[in-house]
Amino acid sequence: TVAVINVNPGISTTDARIAGFNAEMKAKYPNVKVLPVQYDNDSSATAASQVASDIAAHPDLSGVFATNVLSAQGAATGVQHAGKTGKVKVATFDAEPQQITFLKSNTIQLAVAQDPYQEGIDGVQQALNAANGKTVTATIGTPLVAITPANVNSANVQKYIYKSSC
């Protein structure tokens, strides 16, 4: 059994993440029960409570998929409070400092992160294009990396870890 924690319905990025997660689970892991999506209203405390409740209600809970930063923090905290660190696996999006701490302590096993530096470059370039009457690119793929406890300290991964200051 796997829990899914999301911020709010109607946000295109997190809704797409859930759609992809559900499609992959259905295609490759049809025997794994995916619980209905729970919304935490961008509150890590709510996410922690939801995950702790899921663990209590589903003793076979083996994983949590959290779609954003605060959902991830809450999911990890809920797993810790339930005493299930390392037993209930947590996969998340984003890689801010608290998530990296959880990753290094094996409370989170996966953080999918974008390249924030490249996103900034792309944003400025597209704004300049628009301001100068040039063609604006409708869709730009963002580089992603899967950060795990095994590679979190790798030099190749560091640019994907979000910094609290520049």
Protein Blocks (a to p, Z undefined) as FASTA:
>chain_A
ZZdddfbehiaklmmmmmmmmmmmmmmmmmbccdddddehhpaklmmmmmmmmmmmmmmb
cbdcdfbfklmmmmmmmmmmnopghklccddedjdfklmmmmmnomafbdcdddfklmmm
mmmmmmmmmmnopacdfbacdddddddfklmmpmklmmmpccfbZZ
